[in-house]
C-alpha cells in the first residue's frame, strides 16, 4: 500500500477532536495540518496534537500542496461552501454531517467533486464499523426473517451555548443527532416512501427534540427520536419476523466486539433467546481502540484515494439523506404526512 494519505483539518473541537485521537494509530491516514480563523488557536492545536503545520485561515490550508484531503468540520451552515472550495482546490473531502443543509446544496458539492475528479463523502462514521457491516449482511441474508420494523434513538444533554443548538449555524437535533438515526433507517430499510414528524422548538430557535415515523418499501415501519436536552440514550433495533438485532452504543461503538441477535424462543411464552456474534474475530479493525469507528471511516476513504476507487458512500447516499431531511422538516412544520422528493 502507498504511504499514508495526508489530511488537513478545517477548524478544531467536536468531531474534529474525535478524528484526531482516533487516527493517531491509523495505517492509512495521517493528519498533518489544521486551519482555524484564529492563528494562535490553530498553532496551539497543532502543538497539542503533533501536527506539522497550522494556518490562520482556511484558504492557506487549501493552498498547501502537502495536503491530499480535507476534513470539513465547521459549523454546519458552512459545510457545503467549504467542501466546494476544498474540492476546487484539488483536495479530496470528508464533510462532517450534515454534508449540506439542503439537497440542492448537496448536489452542488458533488458537482464540484465530479468536476475536480476528487472523492467526497458525508461523514457518518457508524456505517463503517464491522458490527454495522455484519448487521447489514445478516439482514440481507434473511437471518432475522423478513424485515418489519426499525427503531433508532440518539439523545443527549448539550450545553446551552453549544454551536449545534443554534439555528443560524445549522444546528438542531435533526441535523445533528438525526443524521445518525435517519442514516441507519435508510441503510437497513431503504428510501422512505412517506414520513411524519413532530418537533419542539423554543423562542424561534432550532429544533431541540425531534421524532418521526417513516414507512419504507416492503411494508417496513420505522421510528426514531433525537434530542439535545434529554437524558443520554443511544439505540438501534432491527426487527424481523423471527429475530431482532440489538445494537447498543450504535453510533460511537466504543469497545464493541459483538452483535446481539435475539431469536424467537420456545413456546408457550416464546421469550427471545440471545446469541452474541463476534464482529471482528481476526482483530483486523482493532475495535478496542478509543473511537475506533472514526478511524475506520477515514481508513475507508484513504484507501479509496490510494486505490482510485469510490468510497462506500457517495453522491446518491448524501443527496437522499438531505432530501429526506427536507421532507421531515416539512412534515413537522405542516403537521402532515410528506412524501420525500425523488
N, C-alpha and C positions, 0 to 999 in steps of 0.2 A: 504494500500500500504506500502511496505517496506520503510526503511529510504532512503534518497537521495543517488543516485549514486555519488561516489567521483571521480572527474575528475582532470587530470593533463593537463598542457598546455605546449607544446613544442614551445618555442620562444614567443616573445612579439610583439605587434604592429599589424596594419592592421586589418584583420578579427578576430584575437585573441582578440583585444580590444573590438570589437563589441560583441563577445561572452561573455566576462567578464561582460560588462554592462547589456546585455540582460538577463543573467541568475542570476543576483543578487536576483531576486524575484521568481526564479523557485521553483516549488513544487516537482520536481523530481531530479534536477541536482545541484550539489554543487562543484565548483572548489576549490580545496584545495592546489594545488601545481603548481609551474611554474619552467621551466628549460630554461636556456639560456647559451650560451658559455661564457658569461661574468657574473661571480658570483655576482658582485656588482650590475649590472643592474637587475639581477633576484631578488635580495633582495629588491631593490627599488620598483620594480614592485609588488612584493608580499605585501610590506607595503602599497602601494598606493591602492591596490585592496582588502586588507583584507585577503590575502591567508596565510595559516598556515606555508607553507614550500617553500623554494626557493633553487634551485640547480644550480651549476655552470657547470653542464654537463647533457646531455640528458640521459646518462646511469644511473646516480644516480636517476633520477626521475623514470625510468623504473624499478629500483630495489626496489622502495617504495611499500611495501605491503598495505599501506593505500591509494593507488590509484587504482581504479577499471577500469578506462577508460582514454583514452588519446585523446586530440585534436591535430592533427599534422598540424601546421600552419607555417611550414618552407618555405624557397624558394622552388618553385615547383620542381626544379631538385632533391631535396632531399625527396620529399613526399613518394615515393614508398619505398625507403630504410628504412626510419624511421617508416613507417607504419608496415613493416615486422618485424622490431626489436621490436616494441611495442607489436605486436601480439604474437611473440615468447616469450616475457616476461610475457605473460598471461593477457595482457590488451585488453579490447575492444577498438575499434578505430573509430573515425570520422576523415577523411582526408579532409582538405580544398581543394577545387577544384583548379586545376585538380588533381585527385587522382594519376595519373601517366602520364608520357609523351609518353607512347606507350601502345597499347593493350596488348602486351606481358608482360610488367611490371604490368599492372592491373591484369592480370591472376595470376602472381606471388604473388601479395598482397592477393588475395582471396584464393590461395592455402595455404598460411600461416595461414589465418583465419580459414580455414576448419581444418587444422592440429592441430591448437591450441584450436579449439572449442570455438572461440570468434567471436563476431559480428564485422562487418566492413561496413562502408558506406561512399560514397563520399558526402562531404558537399556542397550541392547546396540548400540553405535554402528556397528559394521562394516556392518550391514544397510542403512545409508543412503548408503554410498559408491557413486559411479557404476559402479565396477568390479563391485561385487556386483550392482547392478541389471542391468548388461549380462550378466553371467554367468547370472543368473536368466532373462533373456529368451532367451539362446541355448539354454539347457536346455529351456525351454518350447517353443521353436520347433523342437526336434529337430536342432539344428546339430551335436550330437555323437552323433547316433543316439539309441537308447533308453538311458535312464539305467540303469546297472548297479551302480555302486559309488561310495561316498563315503568319503574319509579326511580326518580333521581332527586337528590337534595344536596344543597350546598349553602349553609348558613353560617354567619359569624357576627361578632360584635366589633364594628370598626370605629375608630376614634372619630369624633365629630369633624375634625379638620382634615381627615384623610382624603386625598385627592379623588379617590374613586367613589366618593359620596357626592361629588359636586357635579351638577347637571351641565354647567358651562364647560367643564373639562371632559365631557363624555362619560361621566360616571353614572352610577346607579346599579342596582342589584342585577338586573337582567344582563346588561352589557359586561359586567364584571363576572360575578359568580355564575350567572346563567349561561355563559359561554361553555362552561363545563357540562352542565346538565343537558342543555339542548344538543350539544355535540354528541353526547353519549346516546341520547334518544335517536338521533339521526344515524349514528354509526351502527346501532343494533337493529333499528326498526325501519330505516329508510326515510324518504321525504314525507313530511306531514301533509295530509290531504286537507285538513282543516284544524283550526286552533281556537281555543277560547281562553282568555287570560284576565286576571284581576291583579291590581297593584295598589300599593299605598304610597302616596306622596304627601309631603308636608310643606307648606309655605312656598309652593311653586318650585320645589327642588326636584332632585332626581328620585326615581323610584327606590324606596328603601326595602320594601318587601314585595315579592312578585311570585305568583303561582299560575300554573297553566295546565290545561288538559288538551291533549292532542290525539287526533285519530290518524293512524298510519295505515299503509297498504296492508291488505290481508286481514282486516278486522282486528288489528292490533291497537290497543289503547295505551296511552302514556300519560304520565303526570309528573310535574316537577315543581319544586319550591326552592326559592332562593331568597336570602335576606341579609341585610347588613346591620341589623340592630337586634338580633335574636341570638339565643344560645347556639354555640358552635355545633354543627351537625352535618356529617357527610355520609351519603348512602347511595348505592346503586343496586337495585334488584331487577333481575331479568327473569321473567316468569313464563314458563311454558306449560303445556298440557300435562306433563308428567315430571316436571323438575323445575328448579329455581337456582339461579346463580346469585350468590350474595357477595358483594364486593364492599368490604369495609375500607375506610380511608381511600376511596376510589380515585380521587383527584391528585393527591400527592403521593400515595402509595409508599409511605415510609416504612422501610424494612419489611416489605410484603414479599413472602416467599411461597404462598399457597393460595389456592382458589377454593372457596366453599361451594360445593354442589349439593343441593338438597334434592333428594328424590322421594317420590311417594312411598310412604311406609305401609306396613301390612294392616289389614282390617283388624278390629272393627273401626278404630278411630282414625287410622291412616295418618298418624303424625309423621312428619317428614324425618328422614334419616340423612344425616350429613356425611359427605365424603370430602376429603381435602386433597386436592391435586397439586403437586409441585409445579410452580410456574417457570422455574429456571433450574432444572435438575443438573445441568452441566456447569452452572455458575458463570455463564458467558456474559450475563447482563450485570453482574455484581450488584444485585438488588439491595444488599445490606448497607450500601453507602448512603450517607445523608442526601436526600433529594436526588437520588439516582435517576428518577424519572425525567428530570430536566436534562441531565447528561444524555439520556437515551434519545431525547428529541434532537439535540444538536448532533449527536453521533449519526443519526439517520440523514440529516441534511448535509453534514460534512461529507459523508460517504457518497451521497448523490452528487455533490460538487466534484469530488475526486474522480468519480467513475463516469461522469457525464450522463447520469440517469435522472429520472424525475423523482422528487421527494414523494413520500407516501400520501401526502395530502396537498392538493394544489388548487387551481382556479375553481373548478366546479364545486369543490367542498366549501371553500371560503365564501363564494358568492351565494350558494344556497343557504349557508348559515346566516348571512346578512339578510337575505330575503325573508327567511322565517322569523328573524328578529323583528323586521319591519311589520310582519303580519301580527306578531304578538303585541307589539306596541299599539297597532291599530285596533286590535281586539279589545285591549284594556281601555283605550280611550273611548271606544264606542259601546262598550259592554255588549259585544256581539261576536258571533262566530265568524271567523275570517278564513278564506282560502288563500294560502300563500301564492304569490305570483310565481309564474313559471319562467 
